[in-house]
Amino acid sequence: MLSVENFLVEIYKNQWFDVGLLLLSDVRNNLTLKTFTQFTPVPLEIVKILESDTPLNYEKRSTGLQITIGSAMAKKLNVPHYEWHYKYTGITRYDIILNAAKTLASIYKRELQSKSSSNVSEEK
């Protein structure tokens, strides 16, 4: 199973980024692998809007905000939510995720080969 989840992270004071976590879970081979997409800067004004539009009593406020980055950036850039990365950075969200997925696929392949080699060694 492969999951992708984007989130907002403050790397430096008042410098926020949208980043995606790609998580691959292969129960059969007992593997769980993770990688991240490239970080996309998010203007502080957008973060302030997200924070102010989220009620203080919002149930999930400790781990997230009520409004998505995509919806706020889409509104600011006047594009659909799925096109904000491209409008803002010149790179589509698809390509951002694809690059991380290629990395994850390479790591996964290497892990499977390593497990296969270990199993062959154990059988000898």
GUTORTOR-858812 format. One line per field, with one value per residue: z, x, y of N, C-alpha, C in turn; residue in three letters. Coordinates in pm, 1 decimal. Example, Ala and Ser with C-alpha at 12.3 -4.5 7.8 and 13.67 -1.06 7.14 Angstrom:
2
nz	(780.0  708.0) .
nx	(1319.0  1285.0) .
ny	(-569.0  -225.0) .
caz	(780.0  714.0) .
cax	(1230.0  1367.0) .
cay	(-450.0  -106.0) .
cz	(780.0  787.0) .
cx	(1320.0  1290.0) .
cy	(-330.0  3.0) .
r	(ALA  SER) .
// end
This chain:
124
nz	(0.0  -79.1  47.0  39.6  197.9  248.6  438.6  654.8  756.0  984.7  927.2  981.7  1192.0  1125.7  862.2  645.3  503.0  253.4  249.1  134.8  261.0  167.4  213.9  216.4  260.2  296.3  383.1  343.0  292.8  521.3  533.9  582.8  444.7  407.7  254.1  163.2  -18.1  -223.6  -53.3  -51.1  -46.1  160.6  173.2  454.5  503.6  411.2  590.0  821.6  755.8  741.9  1009.4  1142.0  1037.8  1155.0  1418.0  1768.1  1929.5  1763.5  1701.6  1603.3  1616.8  1738.5  1574.5  1319.5  1080.1  1007.7  745.1  425.5  289.6  15.8  -59.2  37.3  -96.1  -357.7  -369.9  -330.6  -558.3  -757.9  -889.4  -951.3  -663.5  -703.4  -873.8  -761.4  -684.4  -928.6  -1040.8  -852.3  -827.2  -1070.4  -1103.5  -1123.8  -888.3  -930.7  -1054.2  -843.9  -652.3  -805.1  -833.2  -567.6  -539.4  -719.6  -589.8  -359.3  -478.5  -575.2  -334.5  -220.3  -403.5  -362.9  -94.1  -114.8  -271.2  -95.4  114.9  -23.3  -83.9  175.7  256.2  83.0  169.9  427.7  374.8  289.8) .
nx	(84.1  51.6  74.1  2.8  51.2  13.7  149.8  187.4  477.2  689.8  1001.1  1202.8  1188.7  887.7  898.6  747.3  654.8  511.5  495.0  517.9  451.5  544.9  445.1  518.9  385.6  449.2  319.1  346.3  620.5  718.9  792.9  826.2  846.5  955.0  948.8  1007.5  854.5  988.2  1030.7  790.2  778.0  558.0  381.2  399.6  175.7  -31.9  -23.7  -95.8  -358.9  -469.3  -438.5  -593.8  -843.8  -907.7  -1086.7  -1021.4  -1105.5  -1098.6  -1104.8  -882.0  -668.6  -414.9  -267.6  -317.5  -475.7  -794.4  -848.7  -723.4  -389.0  -380.1  -636.5  -628.4  -402.2  -487.3  -700.2  -565.9  -401.4  -582.1  -658.2  -752.2  -748.8  -577.3  -385.3  -217.5  54.0  191.3  132.3  252.3  518.9  603.9  625.0  445.0  218.3  193.0  442.1  612.2  539.4  590.0  872.5  951.9  829.8  974.5  1219.4  1142.0  1063.0  1308.8  1447.2  1280.5  1308.5  1579.9  1570.7  1408.9  1576.4  1788.0  1663.1  1601.3  1856.6  1945.5  1769.8  1844.9  2105.2  2053.3  1932.9  2136.9) .
ny	(-115.7  222.1  543.7  893.1  1193.9  1530.1  1802.1  2087.3  2253.3  2420.3  2518.3  2703.4  2993.9  3146.1  3057.0  2864.2  2548.1  2338.9  1997.0  1662.3  1339.5  1022.6  701.7  369.0  56.6  -273.2  -547.1  -821.4  -855.8  -750.1  -473.9  -128.6  176.1  515.0  836.5  1180.1  1450.8  1717.5  2027.2  2281.8  2624.8  2814.8  3109.5  3329.8  3487.4  3326.6  3113.0  3248.3  3314.1  3055.7  2978.3  3174.5  3121.2  2886.1  2763.0  2817.6  2611.4  2396.0  2056.8  1910.3  2081.4  2073.1  1912.2  1994.2  2217.6  2368.3  2448.8  2363.2  2382.0  2380.3  2478.5  2741.8  2847.7  2814.1  2990.4  3233.8  3236.0  3213.5  2970.6  2622.2  2401.0  2184.5  2277.7  2461.4  2424.1  2416.5  2669.9  2832.0  2742.0  2640.1  2374.0  2077.2  1924.9  1656.6  1594.2  1658.1  1467.0  1239.5  1238.9  1188.6  941.2  786.0  778.8  638.5  397.4  302.4  262.5  70.6  -141.6  -200.1  -280.2  -509.8  -670.8  -699.0  -837.4  -1069.2  -1165.6  -1211.3  -1412.7  -1619.6  -1664.0  -1754.8  -1996.4  -2157.0) .
caz	(0.0  -84.2  91.3  26.9  281.5  258.1  562.9  668.5  858.5  1003.5  936.2  1050.8  1245.9  1025.4  727.3  637.9  380.9  225.5  218.6  129.4  310.9  95.4  301.2  150.5  356.6  232.8  495.6  305.7  306.9  647.8  503.5  586.8  398.3  398.8  198.1  156.3  -141.0  -203.3  28.1  -126.3  46.3  174.2  229.2  592.2  501.7  393.4  717.9  914.7  717.1  784.6  1155.8  1186.5  994.3  1233.3  1553.7  1876.7  1983.9  1658.1  1762.7  1556.9  1605.7  1781.7  1466.7  1188.0  1070.1  946.7  602.5  364.1  221.9  -124.0  -80.2  61.0  -205.6  -478.9  -362.5  -350.3  -694.9  -849.5  -966.4  -874.8  -554.7  -750.5  -962.4  -695.0  -687.8  -1060.6  -1054.8  -757.5  -840.8  -1204.7  -1099.4  -1085.3  -770.7  -985.6  -1070.4  -710.3  -593.5  -889.5  -797.1  -438.9  -562.2  -783.7  -481.7  -276.6  -557.0  -576.0  -200.1  -206.2  -484.5  -293.8  26.6  -155.8  -312.8  26.9  183.3  -105.7  -62.0  313.0  259.7  13.2  259.5  540.7  328.2  263.7) .
cax	(0.0  124.9  -5.4  64.1  -16.3  85.8  130.8  255.3  581.1  771.6  1140.7  1268.0  1087.7  804.6  924.1  662.5  666.9  422.8  576.4  440.0  509.2  505.4  464.7  494.2  373.2  443.0  300.2  397.7  765.8  750.8  865.8  761.0  944.1  902.7  1030.5  936.0  865.1  1060.6  955.7  740.8  754.3  422.0  393.5  354.4  39.1  -123.8  -25.5  -174.7  -499.5  -507.3  -449.7  -706.5  -968.8  -927.4  -1131.5  -932.9  -1154.6  -1097.0  -1065.5  -751.6  -579.1  -278.5  -197.6  -352.5  -564.8  -922.2  -843.7  -603.7  -296.1  -422.4  -751.7  -585.5  -313.4  -569.8  -775.9  -469.7  -347.8  -696.3  -649.7  -805.7  -658.1  -479.2  -288.3  -143.1  198.7  242.4  120.0  342.8  659.3  637.2  633.7  314.9  215.4  218.0  586.8  672.9  515.3  657.0  1014.4  962.9  789.8  1088.8  1314.6  1085.8  1067.6  1448.1  1477.1  1201.4  1374.4  1703.5  1532.7  1363.9  1695.4  1862.1  1589.6  1615.4  1993.2  1951.6  1697.1  1926.3  2217.2  2002.2  1897.6  2259.3) .
cay	(0.0  348.0  658.6  1025.2  1293.3  1656.9  1874.5  2215.3  2244.8  2540.8  2474.7  2814.4  3084.6  3212.3  3005.0  2746.9  2469.9  2226.6  1879.2  1539.2  1214.7  902.0  587.0  241.3  -52.1  -404.6  -638.8  -953.4  -856.6  -684.5  -351.1  2.2  273.9  651.4  943.4  1306.9  1528.0  1843.3  2122.6  2396.7  2735.7  2868.0  3244.6  3347.4  3542.0  3213.1  3040.7  3329.7  3296.0  2920.6  2978.6  3257.7  3057.4  2763.9  2797.9  2774.9  2484.6  2293.9  1929.1  1860.9  2197.2  2040.3  1841.9  2046.1  2331.9  2332.1  2479.4  2304.5  2471.3  2385.0  2566.8  2880.2  2888.1  2820.8  3116.0  3343.2  3232.4  3206.0  2845.7  2508.8  2358.7  2086.3  2342.5  2568.8  2399.8  2456.0  2816.0  2897.5  2699.6  2593.9  2227.3  2023.0  1837.0  1523.6  1576.2  1660.7  1334.5  1139.8  1232.4  1119.0  801.7  718.9  753.9  532.1  273.2  255.6  211.6  -52.0  -245.0  -236.5  -354.2  -643.8  -745.7  -729.0  -944.5  -1189.2  -1213.8  -1262.6  -1540.0  -1719.6  -1694.0  -1832.0  -2130.3  -2234.8) .
cz	(0.0  -45.4  70.5  112.9  288.9  391.1  560.9  781.1  862.3  1026.2  1012.1  1100.3  1131.9  881.0  717.7  502.4  374.6  186.6  219.2  185.2  224.4  184.2  225.0  257.0  280.4  345.7  465.3  325.5  433.8  627.6  519.9  553.1  384.2  324.9  189.8  18.4  -115.1  -124.2  -59.4  -27.7  44.3  238.1  369.7  596.7  485.9  523.8  819.3  884.0  764.7  935.7  1202.4  1146.3  1066.9  1375.3  1660.6  1935.3  1877.8  1712.9  1726.0  1549.7  1647.2  1672.0  1328.0  1195.8  989.9  794.5  545.1  300.0  77.5  -148.0  -61.0  -52.0  -336.0  -483.7  -390.8  -496.0  -801.9  -946.5  -887.1  -772.0  -601.3  -843.5  -891.7  -697.0  -819.5  -1077.4  -968.7  -783.7  -982.1  -1213.1  -1052.2  -959.7  -814.0  -996.1  -936.5  -644.6  -672.4  -853.3  -664.4  -454.9  -628.9  -680.1  -396.6  -349.2  -560.6  -441.6  -178.2  -281.5  -414.9  -168.6  -7.4  -198.2  -191.5  104.0  108.6  -86.5  76.5  323.0  192.1  102.1  376.0  500.4  308.5  386.5) .
cx	(89.8  30.9  74.5  -16.4  70.2  54.4  214.9  356.8  659.2  915.3  1224.6  1157.8  1019.8  836.2  858.2  674.8  557.0  513.6  485.8  519.0  455.9  542.0  426.2  492.6  353.9  439.1  363.2  549.1  813.7  836.9  774.8  868.1  877.4  1002.2  943.6  952.0  957.5  970.8  916.4  712.4  608.5  435.4  333.8  211.6  -64.6  -135.8  -109.9  -324.0  -549.5  -529.2  -571.7  -841.3  -997.7  -967.9  -1035.6  -976.0  -1162.3  -1033.1  -923.4  -646.2  -435.2  -198.7  -231.3  -448.0  -688.0  -922.0  -715.5  -517.2  -341.1  -537.8  -712.9  -495.9  -391.7  -646.8  -684.0  -424.6  -456.5  -685.0  -720.3  -701.7  -550.0  -374.5  -200.5  6.8  258.1  241.0  224.3  490.1  701.0  652.4  498.7  327.1  244.7  368.3  659.9  658.7  588.2  804.4  1035.3  928.6  902.3  1195.5  1268.3  1091.5  1209.0  1487.3  1405.9  1267.7  1501.8  1673.8  1487.5  1481.9  1777.3  1795.6  1605.9  1753.8  2008.3  1883.8  1775.8  2042.3  2173.1  1970.5  2020.3  2312.8) .
cy	(123.5  460.5  785.8  1121.4  1418.4  1723.8  2001.1  2204.3  2376.7  2495.2  2577.3  2907.5  3161.2  3172.2  2867.9  2679.7  2364.4  2111.0  1757.1  1422.1  1102.1  784.2  461.2  132.8  -182.5  -507.8  -774.3  -963.7  -786.1  -558.7  -229.9  104.1  409.8  738.9  1067.5  1369.0  1646.7  1937.5  2241.8  2509.6  2780.5  3006.2  3253.8  3401.0  3430.8  3135.4  3117.2  3319.4  3159.6  2916.1  3058.3  3198.5  2926.2  2802.9  2743.7  2641.1  2374.4  2166.4  1884.9  1971.4  2164.5  1970.1  1894.6  2163.0  2292.8  2351.0  2419.5  2412.3  2490.5  2479.8  2713.3  2930.8  2901.7  2951.7  3234.7  3351.4  3226.2  3087.2  2735.7  2460.6  2262.6  2148.6  2445.5  2547.8  2450.2  2607.5  2887.2  2865.3  2661.9  2442.8  2174.6  1937.4  1694.0  1498.5  1576.8  1523.0  1226.8  1126.9  1160.1  971.0  722.8  685.5  636.2  397.6  215.9  195.8  78.3  -167.5  -294.1  -319.2  -496.2  -730.3  -787.5  -842.7  -1076.3  -1250.6  -1274.4  -1398.3  -1650.7  -1761.2  -1781.3  -1975.5  -2217.9  -2298.6) .
r	(MET  LEU  SER  VAL  GLU  ASN  PHE  LEU  VAL  GLU  ILE  TYR  LYS  ASN  GLN  TRP  PHE  ASP  VAL  GLY  LEU  LEU  LEU  LEU  SER  ASP  VAL  ARG  ASN  ASN  LEU  THR  LEU  LYS  THR  PHE  THR  GLN  PHE  THR  PRO  VAL  PRO  LEU  GLU  ILE  VAL  LYS  ILE  LEU  GLU  SER  ASP  THR  PRO  LEU  ASN  TYR  GLU  LYS  ARG  SER  THR  GLY  LEU  GLN  ILE  THR  ILE  GLY  SER  ALA  MET  ALA  LYS  LYS  LEU  ASN  VAL  PRO  HIS  TYR  GLU  TRP  HIS  TYR  LYS  TYR  THR  GLY  ILE  THR  ARG  TYR  ASP  ILE  ILE  LEU  ASN  ALA  ALA  LYS  THR  LEU  ALA  SER  ILE  TYR  LYS  ARG  GLU  LEU  GLN  SER  LYS  SER  SER  SER  ASN  VAL  SER  GLU  GLU  LYS) .
// end
